[in-house]
């Protein structure tokens, strides 16, 4: 999947008003996810995404993966998103973005990453814009 298609899918599924908002939501979600993942896991995921998108993961990867609980994860995504986005909106955006990530990658890569996260993270992967996650 190319960058423009990825951002277009995010904009549509997350019901964002502009491509800029889709870019911002994508950056917020993937930077926060990158903080949580090990450097190797973030690199593996980034390698299957368009370079500009994958860079968000690479830039934030901390090495071993920070211990961030799901509540803090959502708070960080909300803080990184545009002014005026509340937490329920940011959660919906994050789920929609991960839905697009799942479709843009192969070999159930997102599922493998989910296995590395604590069970409390399952709501992040449980539904996207369609109410289900693709693999």
N, C-alpha and C positions, 0 to 999 in steps of 0.2 A: 504494500500500500504506500502510495506517495504522500508527501506532506500535505498537499492541498486537499486530497481526498480524506485523509485522516481528520484534519481540522474541520472540513465540511461535515463529516459524519458526527463529530463531537458537537458542532453547532446545532445540527438538526436534532440529534438524540437528547441533548441536554437542554434543548429549547432556549438557546442563547440568541440574543438579538443581533450579534455581529461576530465576524470572524475574530476580531480582536478579543472579544469576551471568551470565545472558544480557546484561543491561544492562551489567555490568562488562566482559565480554569485548568487547562491541560498542564501548564507549567506548575501551578499550585499543587495539583494532585500528584504529578510524577516527581516533583522535588521532595514532597513529603514522603512518598513511597520510597524514594531513593535513600532517604535518611534511615528508614526502617530496615531496608534490605542490606545484606552483606555486599561488599564491593563486587564480588564475583557474580552474585545473582543479579545485581543492578546492571552489570556489564552484559550479561547474557540476554537480559530483556532488551536493553538499549540496542544491542546488535541487530535485533529483528525489527526495530522501528525505524521510521525515517530519521536520518541523522539529526535534524533539528529537534525532533521530539525526543529521541534517545539521549540527547545531551542533557536534558533536564534530570534524568536519572543519574547519569555519570557525575554531573556537577555536585549532586547532593550526597552521593554514596560515601558513607563514613568509614568503611573498612569492615567492621564487624556487624554493623546494623544496630542502631540505637534501640533501646527498649522503650518504645512508645506505645501506651495502651490505645485502644481504639478511640476512646473519647478524646484523648489528646491529639490523635491523628486527625480527627475531624475538625478539632479546634484549629490546628495548624493550617489545614487546607482552607478553612474559612478565613483565617487571618491573611493568607497569601492571595486570596481571590480579590476581586475588585471591591471597592467600597460599595456598600449597599447590598452585598450578598450575605444573607443570613445562613446560619448553620444548616437548616434543612435543605436550602437550595444548594449549598456547597456539597452536602452529602449526595444529593441527587446527581449533581455534576460529576462528582468523583466516581460514582457507580456507572454512569453513562460512559465516562472516559475509559474505565476499565473494561467495559463491554466492547468498545472499539479496539482497545489494546488486545483483547482476547481474539478478535477477528483478524487483527493485523499480524498475529504471530502464529507460528506453527508448532506442532509437537506438544500441544497442551502446556506450553511454557508458563502461562499464567496460573494454571492449576498446580504446577510444580512449585511455583513461588508461593502460592497460597499454603501449601503444605509446610513451608518454612515458617509461617507466621502462626501465632497462637490462635486457638479456636475462636477467641473473642473477635477475630477479624472476619469471620465468615459473613457477617452482614454486609461488609464492604463488597464482597463478591457474589452475594446472593441474588441481586437483581440490578439491572441497569434500566435503561429507558423503556425496555419492553417488559419488565417484570421478571426477566430471567437472564442469566449470563450464558453467552455462547462459548463454545470451546473450539 
